[in-house]
């Protein structure tokens, strides 16, 4: 069995507002193995992006902080490392691509300079070799005129090209883990397909583990080996991708899958989950999904459900699956 590149254990992250600590992530657990693509899904406000920022420890300019739990990356607990130790890992062993590449690309620096800076810093290559490496990376992400692009600025490129540059930059140092937060949401469908194909190829060639954060279940079905479903700052279900789509267990997962339009559906109104994700300041007692759940029982409003191991490859946090004959990780 391939080793774990990342293990997130009981992760709790909070922000401070008006001198009050507001917990956003409440006990997040999941792991990713070498060469595996894990999809992190859920509605806006479910805690997906904050999970990725917590892993990267990118809280600059915010009051965000990890208050509990651990993040083991290649066996080392990132929560115990200093900022300078984390900086050495970020960009080299662990890289991130965002929905909008302009948030990561410096608008006043030429593409080549930005790529070469990352390569020189992490791979310690001399200038002429880092330029050659930068051109090779751009070619590997399907940028044909790489020798010219290195002298251009980000604004001179299309959205799809900028996203490719971001991927080239993220992959330049051959990271063990790539975190991709909605990497194709802002792109048109054809470019989206090309970028996803490219990420798959990079995973296959380099055995990079990928955490793919998306609200698009079509992308998950196409790309992922496993899926982690988040709701209100917690993981509510985790399963192999085929199992999850064939028989979702958690009522929230069922709702998400039912709300995806299907070819041949003649429905005038799509299925949707009633209500909204609760705000962190107004979390209900018991199961956080209870106010929206059509299978809620009285215990659901009183006690949080434990995580139930349903099989070797799946687990679910829901009172419906708490039976005497299943293993419970409370
Ligand atoms: Fe619904 Fe209860 Fe399961 Fe929560 S624990 S998802 S309320 S059935």
Boltz pocket constraint, residues with backbone or C-beta under 6 A from the ligand:
constraints:
  - pocket:
      binder: B
      contacts: [[A, 250], [A, 251], [A, 252], [A, 287], [A, 288], [A, 289], [A, 290], [A, 291], [A, 293], [A, 294], [A, 295], [A, 296], [A, 297], [A, 300], [A, 305], [A, 317], [A, 318], [A, 319], [A, 320]]
      max_distance: 6.0
